Amino acid sequence: MSEASEPRAPEQLTVPVAGGELSALHWSADSPGAPLAVLVHGITANAMAWARVGGALAGEFEVIAPDLRGRAASADLPGPYGMQRHAEDVTALLDAVAAEGRRTVLVGHSMGAFVAVMAAAGVARDRVHGLLLVDGGVALAVPPGADIDAILSAALGPAVQRLSMTFPDLAAVREFWSRHPAVGPWVDVPSVAAYLTRDLVPTEGGLRSACVPEAVRTDGADVLVNERVLEAADDLPVPATLLWATRGMFDQTPGLYDEARLAGLGLELMRITPREVPDTNHYSIVWAPHGVAAIADATRAAARG
């Protein structure tokens, strides 16, 4: 897999939040009045997952992608975790960049879409002018009484398994991800390689993921069974778009959503418009050129209101 061109490189910044400093990547705008796009990543991901989208929007938008609490450069931020805390962190980020009065669009991928919904429906309600959900943000299929740890392990597979692993070097990390059916084709794309590297911290014997297992489990339970989180989409202040991938976390069909499941969720009552992004999976929807273009176009539309 290759890219036509590498996206514009972001700068690193930190913003004060409860318990310390939240790390984020920042792509600047070409004019001071440009709208703001805040990009929120998934459950074991980090801000660099958005490199291609951030690069596509940079200049036209000011773009900020945080490392969520318990991940990458924000791994040292303490708990509690959960969607409400992440929503509060996103709102603190808006405060730090003086977002008030600017057209602001929240864009969330996977778990990050649930964070965006919680922020838009709650603590950042008066600050959000547009909302874009990317393969997440509305209820997932969860059997009653299901074991949360078992669901996370089955649904995320290697993404969770790596949290307890030590890798001797970057070559071993690349080899691990190259076997992933959805991520594997992308491991040698520079921006994706940077995303995988951003996850790593040194440890005895080599490298390990910076993700805090407690954060992953707490956030996963929130997304799967917390009624307050799942009902937040019923009270959005603005219409939203849901871009969904045809294939899932292991490049399988169906993915997290399909037409039949979406038809039963009552999205029209939530003012959420679903749109498939064909020939993408849960990961490639934010990396593939046509996925990036779909997200960028929907972000522009959301900013226009």
C-alpha positions as CSV (number, residue, x, y, z in Angstrom):
1,M,0.0,0.0,0.0
2,S,1.3,3.4,-0.9
3,E,0.3,7.1,-0.6
4,A,0.3,9.6,-3.5
5,S,1.9,12.1,-1.1
6,E,2.6,12.5,2.6
7,P,0.4,14.9,4.5
8,R,1.7,18.1,6.0
9,A,3.5,17.5,9.3
10,P,1.8,18.6,12.5
11,E,3.3,20.4,15.5
12,Q,3.1,19.1,19.0
13,L,1.3,21.0,21.7
14,T,-0.1,20.4,25.2
15,V,-3.1,21.9,27.0
16,P,-4.0,21.9,30.7
17,V,-6.7,19.4,31.8
18,A,-7.6,17.8,35.1
19,G,-4.6,16.1,36.5
20,G,-2.0,17.4,34.1
21,E,-1.3,18.1,30.4
22,L,-3.1,16.7,27.4
23,S,-0.9,16.2,24.4
24,A,-2.2,17.0,20.9
25,L,-1.1,17.4,17.3
26,H,-1.7,20.7,15.6
27,W,-2.1,21.6,12.0
28,S,-2.3,25.4,11.5
29,A,-4.7,27.3,9.4
30,D,-3.8,29.8,6.6
31,S,-6.0,32.5,8.1
32,P,-7.0,33.5,11.7
33,G,-10.7,33.2,11.0
34,A,-10.5,29.6,9.7
35,P,-12.9,27.1,11.3
36,L,-11.6,24.6,13.8
37,A,-11.7,20.8,13.4
38,V,-11.0,18.6,16.4
39,L,-10.2,15.0,15.5
40,V,-10.7,12.3,18.2
41,H,-9.1,8.9,17.8
42,G,-10.2,5.4,18.8
43,I,-9.8,3.2,21.8
44,T,-6.2,2.0,21.6
45,A,-5.1,4.6,19.0
46,N,-3.4,8.0,19.2
47,A,-3.5,11.4,17.5
48,M,-1.3,10.3,14.6
49,A,-4.1,8.1,13.3
50,W,-5.4,11.3,11.8
51,A,-2.3,12.3,10.0
52,R,-3.8,12.0,6.5
53,V,-7.1,13.7,7.4
54,G,-5.3,16.4,9.3
55,G,-3.0,17.0,6.4
56,A,-6.0,17.2,4.0
57,L,-7.8,19.8,6.1
58,A,-4.7,21.8,7.2
59,G,-4.6,25.4,6.0
60,E,-8.3,25.5,5.3
61,F,-9.0,24.6,8.9
62,E,-7.1,24.8,12.1
63,V,-6.9,21.1,13.1
64,I,-6.2,19.6,16.5
65,A,-6.0,15.9,17.3
66,P,-5.5,15.0,21.0
67,D,-3.9,11.9,22.4
68,L,-6.7,10.9,24.7
69,R,-6.1,10.4,28.4
70,G,-4.3,7.0,28.9
71,R,-2.8,6.9,25.4
72,A,0.5,7.8,23.7
73,A,1.9,11.2,25.0
74,S,-1.1,11.6,27.3
75,A,-0.6,8.1,28.9
76,D,0.5,9.6,32.2
77,L,-2.7,11.5,32.8
78,P,-4.5,9.8,35.7
79,G,-8.0,8.3,35.7
80,P,-10.8,8.2,36.1
81,Y,-11.3,7.4,32.4
82,G,-14.5,7.1,30.4
83,M,-16.4,9.1,27.8
84,Q,-17.4,11.9,30.2
85,R,-13.8,12.5,31.2
86,H,-12.6,12.5,27.6
87,A,-15.5,14.9,26.7
88,E,-14.3,17.2,29.4
89,D,-10.7,17.0,28.1
90,V,-11.9,17.9,24.6
91,T,-13.8,20.9,26.0
92,A,-10.6,22.0,27.9
93,L,-8.8,21.8,24.5
94,L,-11.5,24.1,23.0
95,D,-10.9,26.5,25.9
96,A,-7.2,26.4,25.3
97,V,-7.3,27.3,21.6
98,A,-9.9,30.0,22.1
99,A,-12.5,28.2,20.0
100,E,-15.4,30.4,21.3
101,G,-17.1,32.1,18.4
102,R,-15.3,30.0,15.7
103,R,-17.0,27.4,13.6
104,T,-16.0,24.2,15.3
105,V,-16.5,20.7,14.0
106,L,-15.9,17.6,16.2
107,V,-14.8,14.5,14.2
108,G,-14.6,11.2,16.0
109,H,-13.4,7.8,14.8
110,S,-14.5,4.6,16.5
111,M,-14.6,5.2,20.3
112,G,-13.6,8.8,19.5
113,A,-17.0,9.2,17.9
114,F,-18.7,8.4,21.2
115,V,-16.4,11.0,22.9
116,A,-17.5,13.5,20.2
117,V,-21.2,12.7,20.8
118,M,-20.8,13.1,24.6
119,A,-19.0,16.4,24.2
120,A,-21.5,17.7,21.7
121,A,-24.5,16.6,23.7
122,G,-23.1,17.8,27.0
123,V,-20.1,19.9,28.2
124,A,-19.3,21.4,24.8
125,R,-22.9,21.7,23.7
126,D,-22.7,25.5,23.0
127,R,-19.4,25.2,21.3
128,V,-20.1,22.7,18.5
129,H,-21.3,23.7,15.1
130,G,-20.8,20.4,13.3
131,L,-20.4,16.8,14.2
132,L,-19.0,13.9,12.1
133,L,-18.9,10.3,13.3
134,V,-16.6,7.9,11.5
135,D,-17.4,4.2,12.0
136,G,-18.6,4.8,15.6
137,G,-20.7,6.9,17.9
138,V,-24.0,5.0,17.8
139,A,-24.9,1.8,19.6
140,L,-23.0,-1.4,18.7
141,A,-24.4,-4.9,18.8
142,V,-23.8,-6.3,22.3
143,P,-25.5,-9.5,23.6
144,P,-27.3,-9.0,26.9
145,G,-25.1,-9.9,29.9
146,A,-22.0,-10.3,27.7
147,D,-18.6,-10.3,29.3
148,I,-16.9,-6.9,28.6
149,D,-13.4,-8.2,28.6
150,A,-14.3,-11.1,26.3
151,I,-16.0,-8.7,23.9
152,L,-13.0,-6.3,23.8
153,S,-10.6,-9.1,23.3
154,A,-12.6,-10.7,20.5
155,A,-13.5,-7.3,18.8
156,L,-10.0,-5.7,19.0
157,G,-7.8,-8.8,18.8
158,P,-4.2,-7.8,18.3
159,A,-4.9,-4.2,19.3
160,V,-5.6,-5.4,22.8
161,Q,-3.1,-8.3,22.8
162,R,-0.2,-5.9,22.2
163,L,-0.9,-4.1,25.5
164,S,0.7,-6.9,27.5
165,M,3.6,-7.5,25.0
166,T,7.2,-6.3,24.9
167,F,8.8,-5.9,21.5
168,P,12.6,-6.0,21.2
169,D,12.7,-3.3,18.5
170,L,10.7,-1.5,15.8
171,A,11.2,-4.3,13.3
172,A,9.3,-6.6,15.6
173,V,6.5,-4.0,16.0
174,R,6.2,-3.8,12.2
175,E,6.2,-7.6,11.9
176,F,3.4,-7.8,14.5
177,W,1.2,-5.3,12.7
178,S,2.0,-6.7,9.2
179,R,0.0,-9.8,10.1
180,H,-3.1,-7.8,11.0
181,P,-5.6,-8.3,8.2
182,A,-6.8,-4.7,8.2
183,V,-3.7,-2.8,9.3
184,G,-1.1,-5.0,7.6
185,P,-1.3,-3.5,4.1
186,W,-0.6,-0.1,5.5
187,V,2.4,-0.7,7.8
188,D,5.0,0.7,5.4
189,V,3.1,3.9,4.6
190,P,5.1,6.6,6.4
191,S,2.2,8.3,8.2
192,V,0.8,4.9,9.4
193,A,4.3,3.8,10.5
194,A,4.5,7.1,12.5
195,Y,1.1,6.3,14.0
196,L,2.3,2.8,15.1
197,T,5.5,4.3,16.5
198,R,3.8,7.0,18.5
199,D,2.1,4.3,20.5
200,L,5.5,3.0,21.8
201,V,7.5,3.7,25.0
202,P,10.7,2.2,26.1
203,T,10.6,-0.6,28.7
204,E,13.0,-3.2,30.1
205,G,13.7,-5.5,27.2
206,G,12.6,-3.2,24.4
207,L,9.3,-1.4,23.6
208,R,5.7,-1.6,24.8
209,S,2.5,0.2,24.1
210,A,1.9,3.3,26.0
211,C,-1.9,2.5,26.3
212,V,-3.1,2.1,29.9
213,P,-5.1,-1.2,30.1
214,E,-7.4,0.2,32.7
215,A,-8.3,3.1,30.4
216,V,-9.0,0.7,27.5
217,R,-11.3,-1.5,29.7
218,T,-13.1,1.4,31.3
219,D,-13.7,3.2,28.0
220,G,-14.7,0.0,26.3
221,A,-17.3,-0.7,28.9
222,D,-18.6,2.8,28.5
223,V,-19.0,2.4,24.8
224,L,-20.6,-1.0,25.0
225,V,-23.1,-0.8,27.9
226,N,-23.2,2.6,29.5
227,E,-26.8,3.8,28.9
228,R,-25.9,7.4,29.5
229,V,-23.2,7.2,26.7
230,L,-25.5,5.3,24.3
231,E,-28.4,7.7,24.8
232,A,-26.3,10.9,24.3
233,A,-26.9,10.7,20.5
234,D,-30.6,11.2,21.2
235,D,-29.9,14.8,22.3
236,L,-27.5,16.3,19.8
237,P,-27.5,20.1,19.3
238,V,-26.7,19.8,15.6
239,P,-27.3,17.3,12.8
240,A,-24.6,14.8,12.4
241,T,-23.2,12.5,9.6
242,L,-22.1,9.0,10.2
243,L,-19.6,7.7,7.7
244,W,-19.4,3.9,8.0
245,A,-16.9,1.4,6.6
246,T,-18.1,-1.6,4.6
247,R,-15.7,-3.9,6.4
248,G,-14.7,-4.3,10.1
249,M,-11.7,-4.4,12.3
250,F,-10.4,-7.6,10.7
251,D,-11.3,-6.5,7.2
252,Q,-14.4,-8.7,7.4
253,T,-17.9,-8.1,6.2
254,P,-20.1,-6.9,7.7
255,G,-18.2,-4.3,9.8
256,L,-19.4,-2.5,12.9
257,Y,-22.5,-1.3,11.0
258,D,-24.4,-2.3,7.9
259,E,-27.6,-1.1,6.3
260,A,-29.9,-3.5,8.3
261,R,-28.4,-2.6,11.7
262,L,-28.4,1.2,10.9
263,A,-32.1,1.0,9.8
264,G,-33.1,-0.3,13.2
265,L,-31.4,2.4,15.2
266,G,-33.8,5.3,14.5
267,L,-31.0,7.6,13.2
268,E,-33.5,9.9,11.5
269,L,-34.9,10.8,14.9
270,M,-31.4,11.5,16.2
271,R,-30.7,13.7,13.1
272,I,-27.8,11.5,12.1
273,T,-27.4,10.8,8.4
274,P,-25.5,7.6,7.6
275,R,-23.3,7.2,4.5
276,E,-21.3,4.2,3.5
277,V,-17.7,4.7,2.5
278,P,-17.2,1.7,0.1
279,D,-14.1,-0.4,0.0
280,T,-12.8,0.7,3.4
281,N,-12.4,-1.2,6.7
282,H,-12.5,0.2,10.2
283,Y,-8.9,1.4,10.0
284,S,-8.5,2.3,6.3
285,I,-11.5,4.6,6.4
286,V,-9.1,7.2,7.9
287,W,-6.1,6.3,5.7
288,A,-7.3,5.4,2.2
289,P,-7.4,8.3,-0.2
290,H,-11.2,8.0,-0.8
291,G,-11.8,7.6,2.9
292,V,-9.8,10.7,3.7
293,A,-11.6,12.6,1.0
294,A,-15.0,11.6,2.3
295,I,-14.0,12.7,5.9
296,A,-12.6,16.0,4.6
297,D,-15.6,16.8,2.5
298,A,-18.0,15.9,5.3
299,T,-16.0,18.1,7.7
300,R,-16.3,21.0,5.3
301,A,-20.0,20.5,4.9
302,A,-20.4,20.4,8.7
303,A,-18.5,23.6,9.1
304,R,-20.8,25.3,6.7
305,G,-23.7,24.3,8.9
